[in-house]
Amino acid sequence: MKTIGLIGGLSWESTTDYYRYINQGVKAELGGLSSAKCMLYSCNFEEVVRMQKAGEWKQAAMLLADAARKLEAGGCDTILICTNTMHVVASEVQQAVRIPLLHIVDTTVESIKRTGISKVGLLGTRYTMEQSFYTDRLCEHGIEAIIPDETDRIRVHDIIFDELCKGELKPASKAEYLRIIDRLRARGAEGVILGCTEIPLLLKQEDVTVPMFDTTRIHADAAVAFALEAVAIS
């Protein structure tokens, strides 16, 4: 079994789901008391958020690259950045290590392709929705991303940082997200990417009638597949 390196704490609320999904996935495949071989570098999210707000992406890249190097030195075989937004510096993190970085957008693309969908709504932080690093990567694979209008983008973003990253799950905020998804559907979205690893804490597939792409689960499942690639499963 290969060893998975997790750059987490971004926020820790969703990192706990990564750890749970990865271990559940390994147990489901190998049975018994099997669990994943993994290492976690947990960042101080307050420090990262300050960098995001100040637009200090170079400094943020250096911080995550240092985390990746430490995981590689610890014996990890792959790196996951356990958040969508910080994939804005994914290339810098990959350049810092020799082991592969498992990119959250690429794993999500594969999940979308299996449905045959080519137009999806995208929810996430304003950085994810408004900067091109995410939507361009989707476009490279023939997937068009529809993002909310500015007022709704602000609302989605604020709920993430003011509530979900603090573990606060409010019915009113869930209703807001569902309203925004309905507006994206009216604009042609055939499915919706939960492009922030905290959003699946609030929304589940049963809440909507279109395919929902839970990036936390998708990313974690891809890590399990990578880790077990060379394992003979009985």
Buried (B, 14 or more C-beta within 10 A) or exposed (E): BBBBBBBBBBBBBBBBBBBEBBBBBBBEBBEEEBBBBBBBBBBEBEEBBEBBEEEBBEBBBBBBBBBBBBBBEEEBBBBBBBBBBBBBBBEBBBEBBEBEBBBBBBBBBEBBEEEEBBBBBBBBBBBBBBBEBBBEBBEEBEBBBBBBEEEBBEBBBBBBBEBBBEEEBEEEBBEBBBEBBEBBBEEEBBBBBBBBBBBBBBBEBEEBEBBBBBBBBBBBBBBBEBBBEEEEEE
